[in-house]
């Protein structure tokens, strides 16, 4: 799997560097067009928009990476190697994960750099806030990663099923998109149904959030996250099953 991962990264490093350059240039432009309060608003908007934008971009990139090897000539290079399906799928998931970490970390670093330039927000305040809020940062960082990997597993299942059913037919791509949309809708509906039928939740304390900055003191309030037990178990099982089915189809039913 790691051999394939290095192969994928070697072929994509120019694109990764290009995206990193675009993030840096866009953040510099956004943070210099206004001063004062508007600059703070720009930083806030950049932070709020960067993670969803990176999430969507990496998801589309990860889907295209898998679709390319299933339906284009590059598939002969990948699937002719003495590698099991778990190594092929795992390398693509790992590639998307690393890309998301790089882009999101860079976006967060740009925000941090510009926050340090605020005279109203001293380094002491920043370090105190980071020390108190690191559990929230971990949660906010892990949640989109889970969403990304879950969506990619569903997409890989859909494309593999379409390929197994219709081989090289263009109709297989259309079916794959349909299977993906239907799968997402069904999974969400079943998840919502289970949360209503089994309303048993775990209240997870993930830390505190800043309530007020007054002089040299930062006051905080506790933050908890409610996790439905039945919904969590269902999500884990259904994505595990889809992953296993995808591996089986790739090993036994897909003809590249």
MONORJO-V201396 format. One record per pair of residues at least 24 apart in sequence whose ideal C-beta (glycine too) atoms are under 10 Angstrom apart, sorted by the first residue. I is the first residue (numbers start at 0). GAP is how many residues later the second one is. If there is no record, write none. Layout:
i:I gap:GAP
i:I gap:GAP
//
This chain:
i:0 gap:82
i:0 gap:83
i:0 gap:85
i:0 gap:86
i:0 gap:87
i:0 gap:88
i:0 gap:89
i:0 gap:90
i:0 gap:91
i:0 gap:92
i:0 gap:93
i:1 gap:85
i:1 gap:88
i:1 gap:89
i:1 gap:92
i:2 gap:78
i:2 gap:80
i:2 gap:84
i:2 gap:88
i:3 gap:74
i:3 gap:77
i:3 gap:79
i:3 gap:83
i:3 gap:84
i:3 gap:85
i:3 gap:86
i:3 gap:87
i:3 gap:88
i:3 gap:90
i:3 gap:91
i:4 gap:82
i:4 gap:85
i:4 gap:86
i:4 gap:87
i:4 gap:88
i:4 gap:89
i:4 gap:90
i:4 gap:92
i:4 gap:93
i:5 gap:85
i:5 gap:89
i:6 gap:70
i:6 gap:71
i:6 gap:74
i:6 gap:84
i:6 gap:88
i:7 gap:57
i:7 gap:61
i:7 gap:70
i:7 gap:83
i:7 gap:84
i:7 gap:86
i:7 gap:87
i:7 gap:88
i:7 gap:90
i:7 gap:91
i:8 gap:82
i:8 gap:85
i:8 gap:86
i:8 gap:89
i:8 gap:90
i:10 gap:54
i:10 gap:63
i:10 gap:84
i:11 gap:49
i:11 gap:53
i:11 gap:83
i:11 gap:86
i:11 gap:87
i:14 gap:46
i:14 gap:84
i:15 gap:45
i:15 gap:79
i:15 gap:82
i:15 gap:83
i:15 gap:86
i:15 gap:87
i:16 gap:85
i:18 gap:35
i:18 gap:38
i:18 gap:39
i:18 gap:42
i:18 gap:80
i:18 gap:83
i:18 gap:84
i:18 gap:87
i:19 gap:82
i:19 gap:83
i:19 gap:86
i:19 gap:87
i:20 gap:85
i:21 gap:81
i:22 gap:27
i:22 gap:30
i:22 gap:31
i:22 gap:79
i:22 gap:80
i:22 gap:81
i:22 gap:83
i:22 gap:84
i:22 gap:86
i:22 gap:87
i:23 gap:82
i:23 gap:83
i:23 gap:85
i:23 gap:86
i:25 gap:24
i:25 gap:27
i:25 gap:81
i:25 gap:84
i:26 gap:79
i:26 gap:80
i:26 gap:82
i:26 gap:83
i:26 gap:84
i:26 gap:86
i:26 gap:87
i:27 gap:82
i:27 gap:85
i:27 gap:86
i:29 gap:80
i:29 gap:84
i:30 gap:79
i:30 gap:80
i:30 gap:82
i:30 gap:83
i:30 gap:86
i:31 gap:82
i:35 gap:84
i:38 gap:75
i:38 gap:78
i:38 gap:79
i:39 gap:74
i:39 gap:75
i:39 gap:78
i:39 gap:80
i:39 gap:81
i:41 gap:72
i:42 gap:67
i:42 gap:68
i:42 gap:69
i:42 gap:71
i:42 gap:72
i:42 gap:74
i:42 gap:75
i:43 gap:67
i:45 gap:61
i:45 gap:64
i:45 gap:65
i:45 gap:68
i:46 gap:60
i:46 gap:61
i:46 gap:63
i:46 gap:64
i:46 gap:65
i:46 gap:67
i:46 gap:68
i:48 gap:58
i:49 gap:53
i:49 gap:54
i:49 gap:56
i:49 gap:57
i:49 gap:58
i:49 gap:60
i:49 gap:61
i:50 gap:49
i:50 gap:52
i:50 gap:53
i:50 gap:56
i:50 gap:57
i:50 gap:89
i:50 gap:90
i:50 gap:92
i:50 gap:93
i:51 gap:92
i:51 gap:95
i:52 gap:50
i:52 gap:51
i:52 gap:54
i:53 gap:45
i:53 gap:46
i:53 gap:47
i:53 gap:48
i:53 gap:49
i:53 gap:50
i:53 gap:51
i:53 gap:52
i:53 gap:53
i:53 gap:90
i:53 gap:94
i:54 gap:45
i:54 gap:48
i:54 gap:49
i:54 gap:88
i:54 gap:89
i:54 gap:90
i:54 gap:92
i:54 gap:93
i:54 gap:96
i:55 gap:92
i:55 gap:95
i:56 gap:42
i:56 gap:43
i:56 gap:46
i:57 gap:37
i:57 gap:38
i:57 gap:39
i:57 gap:40
i:57 gap:41
i:57 gap:42
i:57 gap:43
i:57 gap:44
i:57 gap:45
i:57 gap:46
i:57 gap:86
i:57 gap:87
i:57 gap:90
i:57 gap:94
i:58 gap:37
i:58 gap:41
i:58 gap:85
i:58 gap:88
i:58 gap:89
i:58 gap:90
i:58 gap:92
i:58 gap:93
i:58 gap:96
i:59 gap:95
i:60 gap:34
i:60 gap:35
i:60 gap:38
i:60 gap:39
i:61 gap:30
i:61 gap:31
i:61 gap:33
i:61 gap:34
i:61 gap:35
i:61 gap:37
i:61 gap:38
i:61 gap:86
i:61 gap:87
i:61 gap:89
i:61 gap:90
i:61 gap:93
i:61 gap:94
i:62 gap:29
i:62 gap:33
i:62 gap:88
i:62 gap:89
i:62 gap:92
i:62 gap:93
i:62 gap:95
i:62 gap:96
i:62 gap:113
i:62 gap:114
i:62 gap:117
i:64 gap:26
i:64 gap:27
i:64 gap:28
i:64 gap:30
i:64 gap:31
i:64 gap:34
i:64 gap:87
i:65 gap:26
i:65 gap:27
i:65 gap:29
i:65 gap:30
i:65 gap:86
i:65 gap:89
i:65 gap:90
i:65 gap:93
i:65 gap:94
i:65 gap:180
i:66 gap:88
i:66 gap:89
i:66 gap:92
i:66 gap:95
i:66 gap:96
i:66 gap:106
i:66 gap:109
i:68 gap:90
i:68 gap:187
i:69 gap:86
i:69 gap:89
i:69 gap:90
i:69 gap:92
i:69 gap:93
i:69 gap:94
i:69 gap:98
i:69 gap:102
i:69 gap:103
i:69 gap:106
i:69 gap:180
i:69 gap:184
i:69 gap:186
i:70 gap:88
i:70 gap:91
i:70 gap:92
i:70 gap:96
i:70 gap:97
i:70 gap:98
i:70 gap:99
i:70 gap:101
i:70 gap:102
i:70 gap:105
i:70 gap:185
i:71 gap:96
i:71 gap:184
i:72 gap:183
i:73 gap:182
i:74 gap:88
i:74 gap:93
i:74 gap:179
i:74 gap:181
i:75 gap:180
i:76 gap:179
i:77 gap:178
i:78 gap:171
i:78 gap:175
i:78 gap:176
i:78 gap:177
i:79 gap:176
i:83 gap:163
i:83 gap:166
i:83 gap:167
i:84 gap:75
i:84 gap:159
i:84 gap:161
i:84 gap:162
i:84 gap:163
i:84 gap:164
i:84 gap:165
i:84 gap:166
i:84 gap:167
i:84 gap:169
i:85 gap:157
i:85 gap:158
i:85 gap:160
i:85 gap:161
i:85 gap:164
i:85 gap:165
i:86 gap:160
i:87 gap:68
i:87 gap:159
i:87 gap:162
i:87 gap:163
i:88 gap:63
i:88 gap:64
i:88 gap:67
i:88 gap:68
i:88 gap:71
i:88 gap:154
i:88 gap:157
i:88 gap:158
i:88 gap:161
i:89 gap:153
i:89 gap:157
i:91 gap:60
i:91 gap:64
i:92 gap:55
i:92 gap:56
i:92 gap:59
i:92 gap:60
i:92 gap:63
i:92 gap:150
i:93 gap:55
i:95 gap:49
i:95 gap:52
i:95 gap:53
i:95 gap:55
i:95 gap:56
i:96 gap:48
i:96 gap:51
i:96 gap:52
i:96 gap:55
i:98 gap:49
i:99 gap:41
i:99 gap:44
i:99 gap:45
i:99 gap:48
i:99 gap:49
i:100 gap:40
i:100 gap:44
i:103 gap:36
i:103 gap:37
i:103 gap:40
i:103 gap:41
i:104 gap:36
i:107 gap:29
i:107 gap:32
i:107 gap:33
i:119 gap:93
i:120 gap:92
i:121 gap:94
i:123 gap:92
i:123 gap:94
i:124 gap:85
i:124 gap:88
i:124 gap:90
i:124 gap:91
i:124 gap:92
i:124 gap:93
i:127 gap:82
i:127 gap:85
i:127 gap:88
i:127 gap:89
i:127 gap:90
i:127 gap:92
i:128 gap:80
i:128 gap:81
i:128 gap:84
i:128 gap:89
i:128 gap:91
i:130 gap:87
i:131 gap:75
i:131 gap:76
i:131 gap:77
i:131 gap:78
i:131 gap:86
i:131 gap:87
i:131 gap:88
i:132 gap:73
i:132 gap:74
i:132 gap:75
i:132 gap:76
i:132 gap:77
i:132 gap:85
i:132 gap:87
i:132 gap:90
i:133 gap:73
i:134 gap:69
i:134 gap:70
i:134 gap:71
i:134 gap:72
i:134 gap:73
i:134 gap:74
i:134 gap:88
i:135 gap:70
i:135 gap:71
i:135 gap:72
i:135 gap:73
i:135 gap:74
i:135 gap:87
i:135 gap:89
i:136 gap:69
i:136 gap:70
i:137 gap:68
i:137 gap:69
i:138 gap:65
i:138 gap:67
i:138 gap:68
i:138 gap:84
i:138 gap:86
i:139 gap:66
i:142 gap:82
i:145 gap:89
i:145 gap:93
i:148 gap:90
i:148 gap:94
i:149 gap:34
i:149 gap:37
i:149 gap:85
i:149 gap:86
i:149 gap:88
i:149 gap:89
i:149 gap:92
i:150 gap:29
i:150 gap:33
i:150 gap:88
i:151 gap:87
i:151 gap:91
i:152 gap:30
i:152 gap:85
i:152 gap:86
i:152 gap:87
i:152 gap:88
i:152 gap:89
i:152 gap:90
i:152 gap:93
i:153 gap:25
i:153 gap:26
i:153 gap:27
i:153 gap:29
i:153 gap:30
i:153 gap:33
i:153 gap:84
i:153 gap:85
i:153 gap:88
i:153 gap:89
i:153 gap:92
i:154 gap:24
i:154 gap:25
i:154 gap:28
i:154 gap:29
i:154 gap:87
i:154 gap:91
i:155 gap:24
i:155 gap:86
i:155 gap:87
i:155 gap:90
i:155 gap:91
i:155 gap:93
i:155 gap:94
i:156 gap:26
i:156 gap:82
i:156 gap:84
i:156 gap:85
i:156 gap:86
i:156 gap:87
i:156 gap:88
i:156 gap:89
i:156 gap:90
i:156 gap:92
i:157 gap:24
i:157 gap:25
i:157 gap:26
i:157 gap:84
i:157 gap:88
i:158 gap:87
i:158 gap:95
i:159 gap:82
i:159 gap:85
i:159 gap:86
i:159 gap:87
i:159 gap:88
i:159 gap:89
i:159 gap:90
i:159 gap:93
i:159 gap:94
i:160 gap:81
i:160 gap:84
i:160 gap:85
i:160 gap:88
i:160 gap:92
i:160 gap:93
i:162 gap:86
i:162 gap:87
i:162 gap:90
i:162 gap:91
i:162 gap:92
i:162 gap:93
i:163 gap:82
i:163 gap:84
i:163 gap:85
i:163 gap:86
i:163 gap:88
i:163 gap:89
i:163 gap:90
i:163 gap:91
i:164 gap:84
i:164 gap:88
i:164 gap:89
i:166 gap:87
i:166 gap:88
i:166 gap:89
i:167 gap:87
i:167 gap:88
i:182 gap:55
i:182 gap:59
i:185 gap:52
i:186 gap:47
i:186 gap:48
i:186 gap:51
i:186 gap:52
i:186 gap:55
i:187 gap:47
i:189 gap:41
i:189 gap:44
i:189 gap:45
i:189 gap:48
i:190 gap:37
i:190 gap:39
i:190 gap:40
i:190 gap:41
i:190 gap:43
i:190 gap:44
i:190 gap:47
i:191 gap:36
i:191 gap:39
i:192 gap:37
i:192 gap:38
i:192 gap:41
i:193 gap:34
i:193 gap:35
i:193 gap:36
i:193 gap:37
i:193 gap:38
i:193 gap:39
i:193 gap:40
i:193 gap:41
i:194 gap:33
i:194 gap:34
i:194 gap:35
i:194 gap:36
i:194 gap:37
i:194 gap:39
i:195 gap:32
i:195 gap:34
i:195 gap:35
i:196 gap:33
i:197 gap:30
i:197 gap:31
i:197 gap:32
i:197 gap:33
i:197 gap:35
i:197 gap:36
i:198 gap:29
i:198 gap:30
i:198 gap:31
i:199 gap:27
i:199 gap:28
i:199 gap:29
i:199 gap:30
i:199 gap:31
i:200 gap:24
i:200 gap:25
i:200 gap:26
i:200 gap:27
i:200 gap:28
i:200 gap:29
i:200 gap:30
i:200 gap:31
i:201 gap:24
i:201 gap:25
i:201 gap:26
i:201 gap:27
i:201 gap:30
i:202 gap:24
//
